[in-house]
């Protein structure tokens, strides 16, 4: 089910990966035939958008080889083969519908998929040291570096489309879909035959009280210059990257201030787990820690404030916590790689 692609870097990667032992189209086809067409009721437009999202994430997450090459697809999104399997299943459905090749959009702007980043900045997912990175306006990140001002936004605020496609999502609920014909639904008068897909939702809500808020500050696992385009502000020339080289020290330094502000809230830093909304397992999908696969290129890590009492914090406002300067273990870098201020190597570009 290898399709011709005009993107040279993707075509080269696919040619190499298809020869690896975990790349098994025969097994993937058997699975799809045995368990049914999970994508049968997806519209053509949604199906093509899904393929584009998967190929974009392959650009960002696979480098042939990676330290994750021995992970089977059952390990989820951190396995390269999970992505090639999802791509294959999507292409199977596209082939069944006989969609024309010219209807399938190529990923754009990602040809430089393997820009050489210094090992200090590649991130834990790629076998490097654990770091946190954040792209934003220089003035805001200067405040974070020099004064330790951390902004925690209410999760519900990310549903606003005005903040940009890369940031917009419903962080208060996550959904997945199952074809109705794969389910047995019993009603008071007997068997109910679903029409189309059945949507299931995991929501941050309490019965009788509505949605249960939480606050988050978002980072990425590594430096990736392509994310500057994804998170560009209205003043892109002012966008820089904050790199935190010691996340454990950040958490330790932030905890006293967080405890003073919200003594009864849970505080945690963790990587987001990405899932395929059409293929299981779905038993551990939670809004606070889960996102759909199309966001996986961001490799997000979250710093979360989760109140025990839903009404204990201002649900409509951002929270600003001053933890003191972090310049001893963090630095600010320009898009071209040069360090602007703080600590760390002089550039995030590998020295040839």
C-alpha positions as a printed Julia matrix, in Angstrom:
352×3 Matrix{Float64}:
   0.0    0.0    0.0
   3.02   2.26  -0.5
   1.76   5.28  -2.46
   3.85   7.54  -4.62
   4.75  10.75  -2.83
   6.38  13.79  -4.34
   8.06  14.84  -1.09
  11.63  13.47  -1.49
  12.38  13.21   2.22
   9.15  11.31   2.94
   9.64   9.01  -0.06
  13.19   8.2    1.07
  12.05   7.53   4.61
   9.22   5.27   3.48
  11.55   3.28   1.24
  13.94   2.65   4.13
  11.28   1.92   6.72
   9.32  -0.53   4.57
  12.33  -2.88   4.69
  12.41  -3.02   8.51
  11.08  -6.04  10.41
   8.35  -4.14  12.29
   6.94  -2.74   9.04
   4.41  -5.49   8.26
   1.67  -4.57   5.8
   0.48  -8.19   5.63
  -0.17  -8.28   9.36
  -1.83  -4.86   9.31
  -4.1   -5.89   6.44
  -5.1   -9.05   8.31
  -5.99  -6.97  11.39
  -8.16  -4.61   9.35
  -9.95  -7.48   7.6
 -10.51  -9.34  10.86
 -11.82  -6.43  12.92
 -13.63  -4.38  10.28
 -13.34  -0.99   8.63
 -12.9    1.49  11.47
 -12.68   4.38   9.01
 -15.7    3.37   6.93
 -17.93   6.26   8.05
 -15.26   8.97   7.96
 -15.91  11.56   5.25
 -13.5   11.83   2.32
 -12.29  15.21   3.57
 -11.68  13.86   7.09
  -9.9   10.83   5.7
  -7.53  12.9    3.59
  -6.91  15.28   6.51
  -6.09  12.26   8.68
  -3.5   11.04   6.16
  -1.93  14.5    6.02
  -1.73  14.67   9.83
  -0.13  11.22  10.06
   2.49  12.01   7.43
   3.26  15.31   9.11
   3.85  13.53  12.42
   6.07  10.96  10.69
   8.2   13.89   9.49
   8.55  15.2   13.03
   8.89  11.93  14.96
  10.84   9.54  12.76
  14.47  10.03  11.8
  15.6    6.53  10.66
  16.85   5.28  12.98
  15.48   6.36  16.36
  16.07   4.92  19.84
  12.46   3.7   19.62
  12.85   1.38  16.64
  12.44  -1.79  18.71
   9.09  -0.66  20.1
   6.18  -2.5   18.48
   3.04  -0.59  17.37
   1.3   -1.84  20.5
   3.45   0.59  22.51
   1.49   3.48  21.01
   2.55   6.72  19.41
   6.17   6.61  20.6
   6.74   3.64  18.27
   7.55   4.65  14.67
   5.63   1.58  13.48
   2.42   2.79  15.15
   2.5    5.7   12.71
   3.24   3.59   9.62
   0.45   1.21  10.61
  -2.02   4.11  11.03
  -0.91   5.43   7.64
  -1.38   2.01   6.03
  -4.9    1.58   7.43
  -5.8    5.06   6.19
  -4.47   4.27   2.72
  -6.5    1.05   2.69
  -9.69   3.05   3.15
  -8.61   5.63   0.58
  -7.97   2.79  -1.87
 -11.38   1.25  -1.26
 -13.0    4.56  -2.18
 -10.74   4.96  -5.21
  -9.96   8.55  -4.35
  -7.75  10.13  -6.99
  -4.11  10.69  -6.24
  -4.42  14.41  -6.94
  -6.95  14.66  -4.09
  -4.33  13.6   -1.56
  -2.43  16.64  -0.32
   1.27  16.32   0.36
   2.61  17.6    3.69
   4.02  21.06   2.98
   6.84  22.89   4.65
   8.41  19.82   6.26
  11.05  18.8    3.72
  13.75  19.83   6.2
  12.64  17.0    8.48
  16.07  16.02   9.71
  17.8   19.29  10.43
  20.79  18.51  12.58
  20.13  19.59  16.14
  22.86  19.39  18.79
  22.51  16.41  21.12
  21.82  18.72  24.08
  18.53  19.74  22.42
  17.14  16.58  20.77
  15.05  15.63  23.8
  14.43  12.5   25.82
  12.14  10.97  23.18
  15.09  10.91  20.77
  17.57   9.54  23.29
  18.93  12.9   24.44
  18.76  14.53  27.88
  15.37  15.53  29.25
  14.64  19.18  28.51
  11.62  21.44  28.18
  11.22  24.01  25.4
   8.68  26.71  24.72
   8.27  29.05  21.73
   6.72  32.44  22.42
   7.33  36.17  22.24
  10.73  37.29  23.42
   9.38  39.67  26.05
   7.27  36.99  27.7
  10.07  34.44  27.76
  12.49  37.06  29.12
  10.11  37.42  32.06
  10.14  33.65  32.54
  13.93  33.42  32.35
  14.8   36.45  34.48
  11.96  36.44  37.01
  10.55  32.93  36.82
   7.06  34.07  35.83
   5.11  30.98  34.75
   1.69  31.34  33.13
  -0.88  28.61  33.67
  -3.87  28.98  31.34
  -7.3   27.53  32.13
  -7.67  24.37  30.04
 -11.03  25.55  28.7
  -9.39  28.6   27.08
  -7.65  26.45  24.46
 -10.92  25.84  22.65
 -10.69  29.35  21.21
  -9.8   29.18  17.48
  -8.3   32.66  17.63
  -5.19  31.36  19.43
  -4.08  29.45  16.32
  -4.53  25.99  14.84
  -1.56  24.44  16.66
  -2.91  25.51  20.05
  -6.67  25.14  19.56
  -8.27  22.02  21.04
 -10.92  21.04  23.57
  -8.71  20.29  26.56
 -11.77  19.57  28.72
 -12.96  16.55  26.72
 -11.46  13.94  24.41
 -13.5   11.79  22.04
 -13.08   8.56  20.13
 -15.32   6.85  17.59
 -16.41   3.28  16.89
 -18.32   2.0   13.84
 -21.87   1.29  14.92
 -21.92  -2.12  13.28
 -19.11  -3.26  15.6
 -21.21  -2.51  18.69
 -24.21  -4.13  20.37
 -26.53  -1.59  21.96
 -29.53  -2.71  24.02
 -32.4   -0.33  24.7
 -35.55  -0.72  26.82
 -37.33  -2.24  23.84
 -34.54  -4.48  22.66
 -31.61  -4.19  20.25
 -30.79  -0.75  18.8
 -28.99  -0.67  15.48
 -26.67   2.38  15.33
 -26.36   4.41  12.15
 -22.81   5.47  11.34
 -20.16   5.84  14.02
 -20.84   6.0   17.75
 -18.89   8.72  19.56
 -17.65   8.26  23.12
 -16.33  11.12  25.23
 -14.14  11.41  28.29
 -14.92  14.75  29.92
 -13.72  16.82  32.86
 -17.12  17.11  34.47
 -18.87  16.5   37.79
 -22.52  15.48  37.84
 -24.67  18.48  38.65
 -21.7   20.88  38.74
 -20.59  21.11  35.13
 -17.04  20.99  33.87
 -14.19  20.64  36.33
 -11.4   23.12  35.48
  -7.65  22.68  35.59
  -4.72  24.88  34.52
  -1.72  24.05  32.39
   1.55  25.43  31.08
   2.72  23.69  27.9
   6.22  22.81  26.7
   7.79  20.59  24.05
  10.18  17.7   24.6
  12.85  19.02  22.23
  14.02  21.89  20.04
  12.54  21.74  16.54
  12.85  24.8   14.31
   9.71  23.79  12.38
   7.65  24.55  15.47
   8.46  28.23  15.06
   6.1   28.22  12.08
   3.44  26.27  13.96
   3.43  28.63  16.95
   4.23  31.9   15.21
   2.66  34.96  16.81
   1.4   38.08  15.09
   4.97  39.34  15.42
   6.97  36.28  14.28
  10.25  38.15  14.27
   9.91  38.44  18.05
   9.41  34.68  18.57
  12.19  32.89  20.44
  12.64  29.57  22.16
  13.11  29.03  25.89
  15.09  25.88  26.71
  14.97  24.53  30.28
  17.89  22.11  30.77
  16.86  20.84  34.2
  13.07  20.18  34.41
  13.42  18.61  37.85
  14.97  21.8   39.19
  12.16  23.81  37.61
   9.56  21.68  39.4
  11.42  21.87  42.71
  11.8   25.65  42.46
   8.17  26.16  41.44
   6.58  23.95  44.09
   6.78  26.33  47.1
   5.13  29.17  45.16
   2.48  26.81  43.76
   1.74  25.46  47.22
   1.3   28.95  48.59
  -1.12  29.84  45.8
  -3.05  26.57  45.67
  -2.17  24.42  48.68
  -4.9   21.83  48.02
  -4.3   21.4   44.28
  -2.37  18.59  42.63
   0.73  19.7   40.71
   2.47  17.54  38.15
   4.72  17.57  35.08
   4.16  14.79  32.53
   4.36  14.06  28.79
   1.1   14.01  26.85
  -0.07  10.62  25.54
  -1.41  10.76  21.97
  -4.11   8.41  20.7
  -5.84   7.4   17.49
  -9.56   8.28  17.81
 -10.54   5.39  15.48
  -8.38   2.56  16.84
  -8.06   1.38  20.43
  -7.22   0.88  23.15
  -9.39   3.64  24.59
  -9.5    2.65  28.25
  -7.06   5.29  29.49
  -8.06   8.41  27.53
  -8.32  11.42  29.86
  -8.56  15.11  28.84
  -5.77  16.18  31.16
  -3.16  13.84  29.71
  -4.43  12.71  26.29
  -4.65  14.33  22.84
  -5.55  13.11  19.36
  -2.76  11.93  17.11
  -2.65  15.02  14.87
  -1.02  17.0   17.7
   1.79  14.5   18.34
   4.36  16.45  16.28
   4.43  18.91  19.21
   5.76  16.26  21.65
   4.07  18.14  24.45
   4.94  18.05  28.14
   2.49  19.67  30.56
   2.92  21.4   33.89
  -0.55  21.1   35.45
  -2.38  22.58  38.43
  -5.42  20.4   39.17
  -7.57  21.59  42.08
  -9.17  19.14  44.51
 -12.1   21.54  44.87
 -13.52  22.62  41.5
 -14.42  26.04  42.85
 -11.19  26.75  44.7
  -9.48  28.65  41.86
 -10.67  31.34  39.38
 -11.94  29.22  36.48
 -11.94  32.0   33.88
  -8.5   33.48  34.5
  -4.89  32.62  33.8
  -2.64  32.08  36.79
   0.77  33.76  36.97
   3.27  32.27  39.44
   6.58  33.96  40.24
   9.17  31.29  41.14
  12.34  33.4   40.84
  14.97  33.48  38.1
  15.66  30.26  36.19
  18.59  31.68  34.2
  21.04  29.29  35.9
  19.47  26.27  34.18
  17.68  27.75  31.15
  18.45  29.83  28.08
  16.68  31.73  25.31
  17.56  30.93  21.68
  16.72  32.56  18.36
  15.14  30.71  15.48
  18.52  30.52  13.75
  19.97  28.71  16.77
  22.04  31.35  18.57
  21.77  31.76  22.33
  20.41  35.17  23.26
  20.6   34.96  27.07
  20.79  32.58  29.99
  22.82  29.39  30.25
  23.51  26.52  27.86
  25.54  25.96  24.67
  26.05  28.93  22.35
  23.82  27.37  19.66
  21.4   24.47  19.28
  22.8   23.63  15.79
  25.2   20.69  15.73
  28.82  21.66  15.07
  30.03  19.95  11.93
